[in-house]
Amino acid sequence: MSLSRRKLITTGLAAAAGATGLAAADRLARRYGLIPPDSAGIYGPGETLTYAAQRLLASHSFAREFPRSMISAAPFLNETSPLTDNFKRQQAHGFSDWRLTVDGAVAHTASFSVADLRALGRRSQITEIACEEGWSYIAEWIGTPLSAVLRETGILPHARYIVYFSDQPDWWESIDMPEALHPQTVLAWGMNDADLPVGFGGPLRMRVARQLGYKNVKYITRITATDSLKPFGKGLGSASPEAGYAWYAGI
Amino acid sequence: MIKPRHTALVRFTHWITVVSFAALLVTGLELVVSHPRFYWGETGNVNIHPAFTLPLPTSRGTVDNGYGSNMPDQNGWSRALHFQAAWLLVLTGAVYLVAGILSGHFRRNLVPLPGQRTARACLHRIAQYLRRAPADPAESSSYNVLQRWAYLAVIFVLFPLVLWTGLALSPVFEGAFPAAVMLLGGRQSARTLHFFLTWALVAFLAVHLVMIAVHGFWRLTRAMLTGRAATPPALPENQP
């Protein structure tokens, strides 16, 4: 009898300790940014483990860069939805009027033309872009590091995410600050030593070298710094989780 | 008290593995349908000649292999479940490995006995199977040499390889450990190997299920569920 009571008390204490431990782990994980914005659903545990593991173990790692000889001769052009009227108008003017607006938790809101961005900084890297479907290609991506743009506008200390929007309706994504400030995250305007072709996202594409293709949104028009993703869309972080895909795609 | 045929650790991790593997297999096939072409090397897409193509309709318009693209697109939840099941399997596998080493499970139950680490011992047991000879009584409480080699291969070769080739598809993993991907022949080679390793595991599962069916499906399943010895000693008949 006393044995079973002791067992009961031990089990109760262990359960209480476990619950407290989990709560403490949850608080710590939130403070250190290890919980993705789409962690609420039934696949939340898996998403959270993947995101937390990569943030803890490989936050500063670089996407693999390849020799020039490995650039794909025929990169696959993944079609997008039909181009908007606004886009076609801009295209007719050689994108000279294309503007990138930077707002939200920045020291001062700013707007850049592609020429302004080119003057801000240049990074070229030969990396592989992999689609979640399974195919991939290697290209040289040339652009302005996102960190250089954010340095120009100033970023407020409470900013935790960068949200970015396409000219295409309902196409938007977001990344955390470690990804946004990563040297390989660039606003690409060039590809393989030429201007970035429209089919591959020209005039301006967010190239997130360490994540799957769908985080690399084409036709970027606006960037917003924010401390919370809740006010955007359904609050899951980006358009991808609203369609059932993981917000974090470092995979 | 009768010593259990399978320890609680083995039973618990076995059934979690069953659930995880089923989820991984179904979702993996779902994902393949969005691009049922396989390549060798670092890159692969519809502009590159594939190593082989599966004769399947696809779920995406980006690839046309002649069978239409009318399959439902289920990549979203499939990948989410694939990763969740993979985490469950990896964590369960870690518990099993550590406990298996500490408890002597591998040494005692899975490493072939000293006199049996030969091809001759394996061939002998295969011949017994083919003749449908009655099993050695010792087999009711321990694994035979073929079972030992098969389980060791699955636990220490196939599962680690399928995990390695799966991780190799992660851009962050490839960036952090490029040599681990180059060793496999590149990203697309890793994807192709991941596919074949899956079928190697399915082949093991098929043999495993056939053997269970031949030797008493419910009796052996019950032993893996409850741990009770497969052939408990008979009770005295005049028990009140």
Interface residues (C-beta under 8 A of the other chain):
Chain A: Y43 P45 G46 E47 L49 T50 Q54 L57 A58 S61 F62 A63 R64 F66 M70 S72 A74 P75 F76 N78 E79 E128 A130 C131 E132 E133 G134 W135 S136 Y137 I138 A209 R210 Q211 L212 A243 G244 Y245 A246 G250 I251
Chain B: L31 V32 S34 H35 R37 E42 T43 G44 N45 V46 N47 I48 R60 T62 V63 N75 G76 W77 R79 A80 L81 F83 Q84 A85 A86 W87 L169 S170 P171 V172 F173 E174 G175 A176 P178 V181 R187 Q188 R191
